[in-house]
Amino acid sequence: MRLSPNLFILLFLGQLFIYGQGVDTLKSNIDQKANSYLKKLQTAYANGDYEQHKLLSDSLVLLGKTNQNTKFQVLGMVNQAIYFNNRAQQDKAIRLYRNALELCDASPKDYRSKIIVLVNLGNVYNAIGSHNKAINVMETVLSLLDEYEDNPKIRASAYNGLATNYQKIGQLDKVLEYHTKTKELGLAINNEIIVATAFNSISELYFKEKKFKKAKLAALDGLNLKHTAAPTKERAWLLTSLALAKWKLGEIEAAITFLEEATKIAQTKKLNQIEAETYLHLSEVLKATGNLDASSKAKESYLQIQNEILATQQDAIKVDLQKDLSDKNAIIKDKDRAIFDLAKNESKFKKFSLVFGGCLVLLSSLLLFYRIKTKKQNALLREQFLVLQKETEEPLDAQQKFSKTDVKQKASYKSSSINEEDFEAYKARLTTHIKSNRPYLDSELSQKDLAEQINISSHHLSEVLNKGFNQNFYNFINSYRILAAQEMLKNKKHKETKLIAIAFDSGFKSKTTFNRLFKNYTGLTPSEYRNKFLG
């Protein structure tokens, strides 16, 4: 039985938690230390140094706990769980993920942490055979990504998870589609771990369909990546897939060689599941050659490791079910308490109904107000964008272009922390830097980064944006990203360029966010805009 590797998202975890500059020096030092751990985690994992990755995960958890920083604590717990899942210790992984979700529930606005925990929890459900649960979790992740700001790396992991689990339950109609989406996202963002995982999954699918030549080519494509030249988890899986394809194509000696190399990597890196898989397939291939003694020994090694894995998986299922039962009991108690309270206050029910009816009227009014407000905000956003667009197309002095805004802000200097002369200097410096260096093309650009680039404080930058341009950092930077996208969409050279590539080249992290913001700013979808100019 072939088991697909899980696509973990460790490499971009550090990039998801970039926090604003605090006024407190101690907090700033903690953030710097935590981000240092995250960068080292990325490097350790990419290099296949999983023990170092675990030590850094432990340090991150301790740092988060000590300083009561939930985000860093959750991030450390996710990395710890990834370590245990790699070693087929899913019981420990599930405990960590479920505890991390409880921490996330205590910070409901931190949706990014929850998404990261969920996508990795889905991978654990896949490993223990809870495939329907894994599918539900991955679909939840995609919904959250659509609702909030998207991240292509997490989306790729969710796609891979859906494909793997649909394949396990025999629903093959969308498997290749999801694997292909995973590969395309990985290529678009230049993440070779995602690409390697996708190639391996595609190779496995072709193998199951008995398309052994295609399975071989997909595995070779994965092994030709720079990342898989090193002895990593992804290389071990791809070597196993290549070996199976070669075995079925009659290249038995090559198959044995690749399986032995994959086994060695698994043993060195303590990747128990891969080691069990390679022993199982070695047993099968050696048996086909007539080497029954070696085949028997390989089978014994497989059974020994697999028994340990199965025992751990059973423990993991128990842990998960116990947690589900505990959650359901808590819900039942809450319902019982609510019924009791309702009965106790039955005499007040009529008054409650009247108040509730009034609340519904109020709620309807608030919803109407919200819709009107949102419509006005979008109209203002487009108005601001048109001013910026005009400035870009007809480059005049920045002060002239925003003269109306400046007039409104003259009276604000008295309450501002910046005097008028410095304010104008900062504003001009920002405008020059934006036009000359185009920092908005960096999808990871933060307000702190931009402030450092023009040598002012993050607080002063915020003030310049709000009072000088009547925008926040997010809207200001995205305005320039939309302008960059418009230029490409109008250019005949990019007539056949995929929209997702234009989105990434413009500085956006995902096609979903790009489409939504492009429509908000311009009133047209990217496709409609391109058709308008290029037909």
TAJODA-V16273 format. One line per field, one symbol per residue. burial: b if it has 16 or more other C-alpha atoms within 10 Angstrom, else e. A space follows every 10 residues. Layout:
BEGIN
burial=???
END
This chain:
BEGIN
burial=eeebbbbbbb bbbbeebeee eeeeeeeeeb beebbebbbb bbbbbbbbeb eebbebbbeb bbbbeeeebb bbbbbbbbbb bbbbbbbbbb bbbbbbbbbb bebbeeeeee ebbbbbbbbb bbbbbbbbeb bbebbebbbb bbebbeeeeb bbbbbbbbbb bbbbbbbbee eeeebbebbb bbbbbbbebe bbbbbbbbbb bbbbbbbeee ebbbbbbbbb ebbeeebbeb bbbbbbbbbb bbbbbbbbee ebeebbebbb bbbbbbeebb bbbbbbbbbb bbbbbbbeee eeeebbebbe bbeebbeebe ebbebbbebb eebeeeeeee eeeeeeeeee eeeeeeeeee eeeeeeeeee eeeeeeeeee eeeeeeebee bbebbeebbe beeeeeeeee bbeeebeeee eeeeeeebee eebbebbeeb eeebeeebbb bebeebbbeb beeeeebbeb bbbbbebbbb bbbebbbbbb bbbbbbebbb eeebeeeebb bbbbbbbbbb bbbbbebbbb bbebbbeebb eeeee
END
